[in-house]
Amino acid sequence: MARYSRRQLAKLAAAATSFLALSKRSGFAGGVGTQTNTETKLSFLAVGDWGQRGSKPQKEVAAAMTQIANQRAPKFIISLGDNFYPDGVVSAADEHWQQSFESVYSSASLQVPWYPVLGNHDRKGVAMAQVAYSQLSSRWRMPSAYYWRNESLPDGTGIDFFFLDTNLIIADHAGIHAIFAGDKANDQITWLDQALAASKAHWKIVIGHHPVYSGGPYGSTPELLAVLKPILDRHHVHAYLAGHEHNMQHLVVDGIHYLTCGAGATLRPSGHTNYTVFSKECLGFLEASVTAHSLDISFRDSAGTVLHTASLSRPA
């Protein structure tokens, strides 16, 4: 079990109080961050549905991520939700943090910032604890349930990442606890619409746990098709990353690339739609790099082997 000093726990309690106060004043749970990259490209990894207390499959994927991170030196890692099975965490001192996160992704090359979103299993626990853990961890960076982050390359290329809590948009998930008093789906949608409209970035990437389009067992998500897709289309988002389906998928619809990688620890059958470019039932993760002109992606299995690659060109 994780052990914390009284000073750390006092710091955590103060941070939680501060987060709650801020959310009530602001009316939404958006966060902001900016960082300039010194490389000519921005590299990152993405993995979802991994929190299985260090199961053998989870450790295999973590080892493959380490192998590729040693070669590519990713700037950060995106966690696509369902970070802790089966019922999230109950606090920032929950033993799950050590069993599923700290002791599994422990290699030096994975000690980079992790930017998570909440999955439906995370929402069954105390979602606020995952926000609060940011105050104790040097790499877990989750300022709120949904937030925004900007990165930029030396040539001025801007990349905006928008992290969503898709649980708030999906109506039929019972037992979900609100992270803040003002935590409402309409607030998040309004925030996203306004933030995308204001974005001047060359690349716009949106991240959520639930896929918009999917050929897997869950299929496409009706609520996201109705509410989220029009916003993605209107603001010319380049890619949407998701987990939830325990497989790998690449679909292209109306010029937007929908990338699903929820294969961090367990598997479900994969499937195809009319929009499917790639689909595979396989443990693994997503590797990506962004330059001024392209977003290059590779789906890799639990041995680090490339299964599918694509280069997404940015329209002039």
C-alpha positions in Angstrom: 0.0 0.0 0.0 1.2 3.5 -0.7 2.5 5.4 2.3 2.5 9.2 2.7 3.7 11.5 5.3 1.4 13.7 7.3 2.8 16.7 5.4 1.9 15.0 2.0 -1.6 14.2 3.2 -2.1 17.7 4.5 -0.9 19.0 1.1 -3.3 16.7 -0.6 -6.3 17.8 1.5 -5.4 21.5 0.9 -5.2 20.8 -2.9 -8.6 19.1 -2.9 -10.2 22.0 -1.1 -8.5 24.4 -3.6 -9.8 22.5 -6.6 -13.3 22.4 -5.3 -13.3 26.1 -4.6 -11.9 26.9 -8.0 -14.5 24.8 -9.8 -17.4 26.4 -8.0 -16.1 29.9 -8.9 -15.3 29.1 -12.5 -18.4 27.1 -13.4 -16.4 24.5 -15.4 -13.5 22.2 -14.9 -11.1 23.4 -17.6 -7.4 23.5 -17.2 -4.6 25.2 -19.2 -1.0 24.3 -19.9 1.6 25.4 -22.4 5.0 24.0 -23.3 7.5 24.8 -26.1 9.2 21.7 -27.5 12.9 22.1 -28.5 12.7 19.3 -31.1 11.5 19.6 -34.7 8.8 17.1 -33.9 6.7 16.3 -30.8 6.6 12.6 -29.9 4.1 10.9 -27.5 2.6 7.6 -26.6 -1.0 6.8 -25.9 -2.5 3.8 -24.0 -5.9 3.0 -22.5 -7.7 0.6 -20.2 -4.6 -0.5 -18.4 -5.2 -0.5 -14.6 -5.1 -4.2 -13.8 -2.8 -4.2 -10.7 0.3 -5.3 -12.6 -1.2 -8.2 -14.5 1.0 -10.1 -16.9 -0.5 -8.5 -20.0 -0.3 -5.1 -18.5 3.4 -5.6 -17.7 4.0 -6.9 -21.2 2.6 -3.7 -22.7 4.5 -1.6 -20.3 7.8 -3.3 -21.3 7.0 -2.6 -25.0 6.3 1.0 -24.2 9.7 1.2 -22.4 11.4 -0.3 -25.4 10.0 2.3 -27.8 10.3 5.2 -25.3 14.0 4.4 -25.0 14.3 4.8 -28.7 11.9 7.7 -29.3 12.1 9.7 -26.1 8.4 10.7 -26.0 7.6 14.1 -24.5 4.6 12.7 -22.6 2.1 9.8 -22.4 -1.6 10.1 -22.9 -3.8 7.8 -20.8 -7.1 7.1 -22.5 -9.1 6.2 -19.4 -10.1 3.2 -17.3 -6.9 3.8 -15.5 -8.0 1.7 -12.5 -10.2 -1.5 -12.7 -12.8 -2.3 -11.7 -14.0 0.6 -9.6 -11.4 3.4 -9.9 -9.6 4.6 -6.8 -11.0 5.8 -3.4 -8.3 8.3 -2.6 -4.8 9.5 -3.7 -3.4 7.0 -1.1 -5.2 4.0 -2.6 -2.9 1.0 -3.1 -4.0 0.9 -6.7 -1.6 3.8 -7.5 1.4 1.6 -6.6 0.0 -1.7 -7.9 -1.3 -0.4 -11.3 0.8 2.7 -12.1 3.9 3.4 -10.1 5.3 -0.1 -10.0 4.4 -1.0 -13.6 5.4 2.0 -15.6 8.6 2.4 -13.5 11.3 2.5 -16.2 13.3 5.7 -16.6 12.0 6.4 -20.1 8.4 6.4 -18.8 9.1 9.0 -16.1 7.6 11.7 -18.3 4.3 13.6 -17.8 1.1 11.4 -18.1 -2.0 13.3 -19.2 -5.1 11.1 -18.4 -8.8 11.2 -19.0 -11.4 9.4 -16.9 -13.0 6.2 -18.1 -16.3 4.7 -17.0 -14.6 2.5 -14.5 -12.7 5.5 -13.0 -16.0 7.2 -12.5 -17.2 4.4 -10.3 -14.6 5.4 -7.7 -13.7 8.9 -6.4 -12.8 10.7 -9.6 -11.5 13.7 -7.6 -8.7 11.4 -6.2 -7.2 11.2 -9.7 -7.2 14.9 -10.0 -5.7 15.3 -6.5 -3.0 12.7 -7.2 -1.4 15.4 -9.4 -0.3 17.1 -6.2 1.6 14.1 -5.1 3.1 12.8 -8.3 5.7 14.5 -10.5 4.3 12.9 -13.7 0.5 12.4 -13.2 -0.9 15.7 -14.7 -4.6 15.9 -14.4 -5.8 19.4 -13.5 -9.4 18.6 -13.8 -12.0 16.2 -15.3 -11.5 18.0 -18.7 -8.8 20.4 -19.7 -6.7 21.8 -22.5 -3.0 21.7 -23.2 -0.9 23.5 -25.8 2.5 22.4 -27.2 4.5 24.2 -29.8 7.5 23.4 -32.0 10.5 25.8 -32.6 9.2 26.7 -36.0 6.0 28.0 -34.4 3.8 25.0 -35.1 1.1 24.9 -32.4 -0.5 21.7 -31.2 -3.6 21.9 -29.0 -4.8 18.9 -27.0 -8.3 18.8 -25.6 -8.9 16.2 -22.9 -12.6 15.3 -22.3 -14.6 13.4 -19.7 -16.9 11.6 -22.1 -18.8 10.0 -19.2 -20.6 13.3 -18.7 -21.9 13.2 -22.2 -23.2 9.6 -22.1 -26.5 9.3 -20.3 -26.8 5.6 -19.5 -23.8 5.1 -17.2 -25.3 4.5 -13.7 -23.3 5.0 -10.6 -21.1 7.9 -11.8 -20.2 10.4 -9.2 -19.8 14.1 -10.1 -16.3 15.2 -9.6 -17.4 18.8 -8.9 -20.7 20.4 -7.9 -20.9 22.1 -11.3 -19.8 19.1 -13.3 -22.3 19.0 -16.1 -22.2 17.7 -19.7 -23.5 21.0 -21.2 -20.7 22.9 -19.4 -18.1 20.7 -20.9 -19.5 20.9 -24.4 -19.8 24.7 -24.2 -16.2 24.8 -23.0 -14.9 22.6 -25.8 -16.9 24.5 -28.5 -15.5 27.8 -27.3 -11.9 26.5 -26.8 -11.8 25.0 -30.3 -13.2 28.2 -31.8 -10.5 30.2 -30.1 -7.6 27.8 -30.9 -5.1 29.1 -33.4 -3.1 25.9 -33.3 -2.0 24.2 -36.5 -3.1 20.8 -35.1 -6.1 20.1 -33.0 -6.3 16.8 -31.2 -9.2 15.7 -28.9 -9.0 12.9 -26.4 -11.8 11.1 -24.7 -12.4 7.6 -23.2 -15.3 6.5 -25.4 -14.9 6.2 -29.1 -17.1 8.3 -31.4 -16.9 5.6 -34.2 -16.1 2.0 -33.5 -16.4 -1.4 -35.1 -15.8 -3.2 -31.8 -18.4 -4.8 -29.5 -19.6 -1.5 -28.1 -19.9 0.0 -31.5 -20.1 3.7 -32.2 -21.4 5.9 -29.3 -24.7 7.5 -30.2 -24.4 10.4 -27.7 -21.0 11.4 -29.1 -22.2 11.1 -32.6 -25.0 13.5 -31.8 -23.2 16.0 -29.6 -19.5 15.7 -30.1 -19.0 14.9 -33.8 -20.6 18.2 -35.1 -18.2 20.2 -32.9 -15.2 18.2 -34.2 -16.3 18.7 -37.8 -17.1 22.4 -37.3 -13.7 23.2 -35.9 -11.7 20.9 -38.3 -10.2 18.7 -35.6 -7.5 16.5 -37.0 -7.7 13.4 -34.8 -9.8 12.0 -31.9 -8.1 9.5 -29.6 -10.1 7.1 -27.4 -10.0 3.8 -25.4 -12.9 1.8 -24.0 -12.8 -0.8 -26.8 -10.1 -3.2 -25.7 -8.6 -3.4 -29.2 -6.9 -1.1 -31.8 -8.8 0.8 -34.5 -8.1 3.5 -37.1 -11.2 4.9 -38.8 -11.5 8.0 -41.0 -14.8 9.8 -41.2 -15.3 13.2 -43.0 -11.5 13.9 -42.9 -11.1 13.2 -39.1 -9.0 10.3 -37.9 -10.6 8.3 -35.1 -7.9 6.4 -33.3 -8.8 3.8 -30.6 -6.3 2.1 -28.4 -7.8 0.5 -25.3 -5.5 -2.5 -25.4 -3.3 -1.7 -22.4 -4.1 -4.9 -20.4 -7.1 -6.8 -21.7 -8.7 -7.6 -25.1 -12.1 -7.8 -26.8 -12.8 -8.8 -30.4 -12.2 -6.2 -33.0 -14.4 -5.4 -36.0 -14.8 -3.3 -39.1 -17.1 -0.6 -40.4 -17.3 1.2 -43.7 -14.9 3.7 -42.3 -12.3 1.3 -40.9 -8.7 1.6 -42.1 -7.2 -0.7 -39.6 -8.6 -2.9 -36.8 -6.9 -5.6 -34.7 -7.6 -7.5 -31.4 -4.1 -7.2 -29.9 -2.5 -5.9 -26.8 -0.5 -2.7 -27.3 -0.3 1.0 -27.5 -0.1 4.0 -29.9 3.0 5.9 -30.8 2.7 9.3 -32.5 4.8 12.2 -33.6 3.7 15.6 -34.9 5.6 17.9 -37.2 4.6 21.1 -39.0 3.2 19.0 -41.9 2.2 15.6 -40.6 0.9 13.6 -37.7 2.5 10.2 -37.9 1.0 7.3 -36.0 2.0 3.7 -35.3 0.0 1.0 -33.5 2.4 -1.3 -31.8 1.8 -4.7 -30.1 3.1 -5.9 -26.7 6.4 -6.8 -28.3 6.8 -3.3 -29.7 6.2 -4.6 -33.3 4.5 -2.1 -35.7 1.1 -3.3 -36.7 -0.2 -0.3 -38.7 1.2 3.1 -39.6 -0.3 6.2 -41.1 0.8 9.7 -41.9 -2.0 12.3 -41.5 -1.3 15.4 -43.6 -2.4 18.8 -42.4 -4.4 20.7 -45.0 -2.8 23.9 -46.1 
